Amino acid sequence: IHDYINWYNTKRIHSALGYISPLEMEIKLRGKLNNAA
């Protein structure tokens, strides 16, 4: 179960995020926040 949850939360692509993984979206957002500060 842990492996599935990890995959679902970090690696699966999502259409609402522009077909990138939630982890990739988080990395992009953190980069934008760091550049704005």
N, CA, C and O atoms as a MOPAC input file, in Angstrom:
PM7 MOZYME 1SCF
protein

 N      0.83300 1    -1.19000 1     0.00000 1
 C      0.00000 1     0.00000 1     0.00000 1
 C      0.87500 1     1.25100 1     0.00000 1
 O      0.57400 1     2.21400 1    -0.70500 1
 N      1.94400 1     1.24700 1     0.77400 1
 C      2.83000 1     2.40700 1     0.85000 1
 C      3.38100 1     2.77200 1    -0.52500 1
 O      3.42800 1     3.95000 1    -0.87800 1
 N      3.79400 1     1.78300 1    -1.29700 1
 C      4.35400 1     2.05400 1    -2.62500 1
 C      3.32500 1     2.71100 1    -3.53600 1
 O      3.65600 1     3.63100 1    -4.28400 1
 N      2.09000 1     2.24900 1    -3.47800 1
 C      1.03600 1     2.83400 1    -4.30500 1
 C      0.77200 1     4.28300 1    -3.89500 1
 O      0.65600 1     5.16200 1    -4.74900 1
 N      0.68100 1     4.52400 1    -2.61100 1
 C      0.44300 1     5.89100 1    -2.13200 1
 C      1.58800 1     6.80400 1    -2.55100 1
 O      1.35500 1     7.93700 1    -2.97400 1
 N      2.80500 1     6.32800 1    -2.43900 1
 C      3.96300 1     7.11100 1    -2.85800 1
 C      3.89500 1     7.42400 1    -4.34800 1
 O      4.13900 1     8.55900 1    -4.75700 1
 N      3.56900 1     6.43400 1    -5.15100 1
 C      3.44200 1     6.65500 1    -6.59500 1
 C      2.32800 1     7.65300 1    -6.87800 1
 O      2.51500 1     8.58700 1    -7.65700 1
 N      1.17900 1     7.46300 1    -6.25700 1
 C      0.01500 1     8.30400 1    -6.50700 1
 C      0.29100 1     9.75800 1    -6.14300 1
 O     -0.14200 1    10.66800 1    -6.84900 1
 N      0.99500 1     9.97600 1    -5.06600 1
 C      1.23200 1    11.33600 1    -4.57900 1
 C      2.42900 1    12.02500 1    -5.21500 1
 O      2.52500 1    13.25000 1    -5.15000 1
 N      3.33700 1    11.28900 1    -5.82100 1
 C      4.55500 1    11.93200 1    -6.31300 1
 C      4.83800 1    11.71400 1    -7.79100 1
 O      5.45100 1    12.57700 1    -8.41900 1
 N      4.41900 1    10.60300 1    -8.36900 1
 C      4.89700 1    10.26600 1    -9.70600 1
 C      3.84200 1    10.24700 1   -10.79800 1
 O      4.18200 1    10.42900 1   -11.96700 1
 N      2.58700 1    10.03600 1   -10.46600 1
 C      1.56400 1     9.92900 1   -11.50800 1
 C      1.37300 1    11.28500 1   -12.17600 1
 O      1.45200 1    12.32500 1   -11.52300 1
 N      1.12300 1    11.26600 1   -13.47300 1
 C      0.85800 1    12.53100 1   -14.15300 1
 C     -0.60400 1    12.90000 1   -13.95400 1
 O     -1.45200 1    12.02600 1   -13.77100 1
 N     -0.89200 1    14.17200 1   -13.98900 1
 C     -2.23400 1    14.65300 1   -13.70800 1
 C     -2.59600 1    15.71600 1   -14.73700 1
 O     -1.84700 1    16.67100 1   -14.94100 1
 N     -3.74100 1    15.54800 1   -15.38100 1
 C     -4.14100 1    16.48000 1   -16.42900 1
 C     -4.35300 1    17.89700 1   -15.89400 1
 O     -4.06200 1    18.86400 1   -16.59800 1
 N     -4.84700 1    18.03800 1   -14.68400 1
 C     -5.08700 1    19.36800 1   -14.11800 1
 C     -3.79100 1    20.12200 1   -13.83700 1
 O     -3.80500 1    21.34100 1   -13.66600 1
 N     -2.68300 1    19.40600 1   -13.78900 1
 C     -1.38100 1    20.03700 1   -13.54300 1
 C     -0.58600 1    20.20700 1   -14.82700 1
 O      0.61200 1    20.48900 1   -14.78100 1
 N     -1.23400 1    20.04000 1   -15.96400 1
 C     -0.52900 1    20.16700 1   -17.23300 1
 C      0.25700 1    18.92000 1   -17.58500 1
 O      1.30500 1    18.99700 1   -18.22500 1
 N     -0.25100 1    17.77200 1   -17.16600 1
 C      0.35400 1    16.46700 1   -17.45600 1
 C      1.76800 1    16.33300 1   -16.90700 1
 O      2.65800 1    15.78400 1   -17.55600 1
 N      1.95100 1    16.84500 1   -15.70500 1
 C      3.18900 1    16.60100 1   -14.97000 1
 C      2.81100 1    15.99200 1   -13.62400 1
 O      1.64600 1    16.01300 1   -13.22600 1
 N      3.79000 1    15.45900 1   -12.94000 1
 C      3.50800 1    14.82700 1   -11.65100 1
 C      3.33500 1    15.89200 1   -10.57000 1
 O      3.82600 1    17.01200 1   -10.71100 1
 N      2.63900 1    15.54200 1    -9.49800 1
 C      2.51100 1    16.48300 1    -8.38700 1
 C      3.86700 1    16.91600 1    -7.82700 1
 O      4.03200 1    18.06600 1    -7.41900 1
 N      4.82300 1    16.01200 1    -7.80900 1
 C      6.15400 1    16.35900 1    -7.31600 1
 C      6.82000 1    17.38600 1    -8.23000 1
 O      7.44700 1    18.32800 1    -7.74700 1
 N      6.69000 1    17.21100 1    -9.54500 1
 C      7.26200 1    18.19000 1   -10.47500 1
 C      6.60700 1    19.55900 1   -10.29600 1
 O      7.28400 1    20.58500 1   -10.36300 1
 N      5.30000 1    19.57700 1   -10.06900 1
 C      4.59700 1    20.84100 1    -9.85600 1
 C      5.09000 1    21.52100 1    -8.58200 1
 O      5.29600 1    22.73400 1    -8.56100 1
 N      5.27500 1    20.74800 1    -7.53600 1
 C      5.77800 1    21.31500 1    -6.28200 1
 C      7.16100 1    21.92300 1    -6.47600 1
 O      7.44200 1    23.00700 1    -5.96500 1
 N      8.01900 1    21.23400 1    -7.20600 1
 C      9.36900 1    21.74000 1    -7.46000 1
 C      9.30700 1    23.04400 1    -8.25200 1
 O     10.03300 1    23.99000 1    -7.94800 1
 N      8.44300 1    23.09600 1    -9.26700 1
 C      8.29800 1    24.32200 1   -10.05500 1
 C      7.80800 1    25.47800 1    -9.19100 1
 O      8.33600 1    26.58700 1    -9.27200 1
 N      6.80000 1    25.21700 1    -8.36400 1
 C      6.25500 1    26.27700 1    -7.51500 1
 C      7.27300 1    26.76900 1    -6.49900 1
 O      7.37300 1    27.97000 1    -6.25000 1
 N      8.02500 1    25.85500 1    -5.91300 1
 C      9.06000 1    26.25800 1    -4.94900 1
 C     10.12600 1    27.11000 1    -5.63900 1
 O     10.62800 1    28.06700 1    -5.05000 1
 N     10.47200 1    26.77300 1    -6.87100 1
 C     11.44500 1    27.55500 1    -7.61900 1
 C     10.93900 1    28.96400 1    -7.87500 1
 O     11.69100 1    29.93000 1    -7.74600 1
 N      9.66700 1    29.08400 1    -8.23600 1
 C      9.08100 1    30.40300 1    -8.47400 1
 C      9.03400 1    31.21700 1    -7.19100 1
 O      9.31400 1    32.41600 1    -7.20400 1
 N      8.68200 1    30.57100 1    -6.07800 1
 C      8.62800 1    31.28800 1    -4.80200 1
 C     10.00900 1    31.75200 1    -4.37600 1
 O     10.16000 1    32.86400 1    -3.87000 1
 N     11.01300 1    30.92000 1    -4.57400 1
 C     12.37500 1    31.29400 1    -4.19400 1
 C     12.89400 1    32.43600 1    -5.06000 1
 O     13.62800 1    33.29700 1    -4.57600 1
 N     12.51600 1    32.44800 1    -6.33900 1
 C     12.96400 1    33.51400 1    -7.23100 1
 C     12.25500 1    34.83000 1    -6.92900 1
 O     12.81600 1    35.90100 1    -7.16100 1
 N     11.04200 1    34.76300 1    -6.42000 1
 C     10.27900 1    35.96800 1    -6.11200 1
 C     10.73800 1    36.61500 1    -4.80300 1
 O     10.52600 1    37.80800 1    -4.58700 1
 N     11.34900 1    35.84500 1    -3.95900 1
 C     11.72900 1    36.36100 1    -2.63400 1
 C     12.99800 1    37.15600 1    -2.65700 1
 O     13.43700 1    37.64800 1    -1.61700 1

